């Protein structure tokens, strides 16, 4: 897809963030991506993009990219790196057996990358130990679908969200995590006043802005709630008996289990800690409506009983015949852009390829014959490999001696992070394919291979509604970076498997994948995943591939929008299966030392471990530091104020962040974001707080139900230090402080620092940090305040303010000074103040798209802009991706409440 250097062209591709799979239209000029907007023709988003997608162009460029292989920490050529890789891998496998080799992949890979990796490791190296970080987000949903329907098959599509009479959101902050779908639902609700939305979540999130009913349930009680729903439907006579008799098995057993654990509304309400009347309202709505979609995500999946929770949801839909219809079905919303594509080709340790499993009769033989590996020793593994948590436990035991990690960061994202890091340190050979020059994983790598990134990759991805889309390369890979499938093919060739991996272009890989999906896919062994109608196309047809939903077969050449419309399922007898559910509590139990229930998750403007989003400064403004969100009562007990620093402790480790007090949190619970790594803060990895407890069916870890305590971090000083990019020291001398956080800005980097150790001489301390003296400073030692700056050759190199962050002026003016070629005299006089004369502090950013601050919005409200439409007309906030609309509404309500209070007569206030 790459054009001649210097030319201008526009490419239709796919967003690399969440599982919505939005179409993107990117324009390239002069060898760089100059603009990104939503693709109006793509059926996933119809031109909408969230703030992360809109900022994609800001995340590109060679700065910070990994451009050359490294061998044992030293730059190397590709030949040196791959020769060492093959030599060491072969030696270790010969010494310890074929099962000593493992791979850990990512939903950031394209389907073609995944296919080649699965084929090499399972088919030719003969090891079953290939798993993916999709295990952390979707494994329980997959297992639930397979138990009920016989296949990893999402029955719904995005139009069902708009056509539903009732939409139930469970454990899904759709407004932040899948903003484009949230906007589609919001618009559908405006068009259909009869549509109802129920939000079921321990936290009051921005998604509640569209809720007609909110149920703030006790964490971990989802299965009890949906068991109660099944029992209620039977009690009130809202069961589709014809559907049950003709199309399902196991109803009576599931009903007995439900009635035992959830005998009545009052008992369920008590167990879930929610109001009985509100619960009964939800039950009544669900029972009476046929067109119901239950959309569920990580709040359900990330549990030691996540699979059971998914099946409790599916049971309720089966009982009412609420699937296979427009606007009806249990719909798991995927976390990553290609989690589903990875599963299609066997990217989980318990899969083979093309949705075939080890336990399926003849599946292993089918894949063996298709790949022509019959004569190989070793052959295709006989059984499943280690799932993610098990894999790193096996590495720690010494069973796995070779680990190849591609496009993910398990040193940050996995629970029990200290154990994961011990395992990585112990592993004799760690290979990392990565596009970023600095991640936590690279510290453990023996061999580092520079991989292509989103703007260079060429292949396909599959979104949450089973829709395949093309991701088209916009630019050639920088430096010596290569595509992951190319790296794998090169290694396969050096291992002697070159004939089976002689692909010259991704379309050849896709064609093989499509052919395998239809290979012997008939009769009693019929598999639901089938894209065989896409096989046999040439490169031009592959390049022109339009978004399409599988299955794509001779009988459905245009794809399949909705599954199970004929109520025929992928089980041996074609009938769906009810699963009896006995609810179980979280395995990470609370105790006097760790009395708070920990919840983790994403925030609006960040993605995973921030290797991409932190490259766009505007995405850092909404939540700039690692934070700890807790209820006012818990904050009071811990002696914490809003914006104070605190330490969360768990058996496994600790986390340090800034307190955000919120009544949206249930008492006794605490929320922390999952994004921060050692690259951005000193102790902000959420995985350090979590035990490696997993669901026994899916292997998905319990990352929503930690057990923690909280204490104040009481620094004697806090400071804000901003440095121009080229003034950053190679080693950051403040990393040993009690707290530090790195916040990228345009042309400079901001650090928030804090310590419990006093500083006696700030000019000397900052000179030791920077290596140059302050040229401007002022000090109030009695108040422990200091401001200083380094202006060298007319340019601002650094700026320091000692004092709490609330004293920090808005940073826009200061950031601009770092990008001045010369610092004129009038600016020098204002540098210590950090702002221009009379400049207004705009406050925390609410609208990331247009960088509109909270104080500016409040001022506009007070001047008469009393609706989000009026605010948008004046300030443009809320007019692009819409992610900030719930926050705008909250500010409107807050200001209306303030105005009512101020206008009330004194006697009324008394």
Secondary structure, DSSP 8 states (H G I E B T S, - for coil): ----TT-EEEEEEE-SSSTT--EEEEEEETTEEEEEEE-TT-TTTTT---HHHHTGGGG-SSTTB--S-EETTEE--HHHHHHHHHHHHHHHHHHH-GGGEEEEE-TTS-HHHHHHHHIIIIIIS----EEEGGGGTTHHHHHHHHHHHSSS-----HHHHHH-SEEEEES--HHHHSHHHHHHHHHHHHH-TT-EEEEE-SS--GGGGG-SEEE---TT-HHHHHHHHHHHHHHTT---HHHHHHHEE-HHHHHHHHHHH--SHHHHHHHHTS-HHHHHHHHHHHHH-SSEEEEE-HHHHSSTTHHHHHHHHHHHHHHHT-SSSTT-EEEE--SSTTHHHHHHTT-STTB-STT-BTTSTTHHHHHHHHHT-TT-SS-S-SS----HHHHHHHHHHTS--EEEEES--HHHHSSSHHHHHHHHHH-SEEEEEESBS--GGGGG-SEEEEB--TTT--EEEE-TTSEEEEE---S--STT-B-HHHHHHHHHHHTT-GGGG--SSHHHHHHHHHHHHHTT--GGG--S---GGGTT--HHHHHT---EES---SS-TT--SSS-TT---SSTTS-EE---------SS---SSS-EEEEEE--TT--TTSTTGGGSGGGGSSS-S-EEEE-HHHHHHHT--TT-EEEEE-SS-EEEEEEEE-TTS-TTEEEEES---TTTBSS--GGGG----B-TTT--B-TT-EEEEEEEE--SEEEEEEEEGGG--SS-GGGGSSEEEEEE-SSEEEEEEEESS--S-HHHHHHHHHSS--SEEEEEGGGTEEEEEEEETTEEEEEEEES-GGG---SHHHHHHHT-SS--HHHHHHHTTTS-TT-----SEEETTTTEEHHHHHHHHHTT--SHHHHHHHH-TTSSS-TTHHHHHHHHHHHHHHHHHHHS-HHHH-
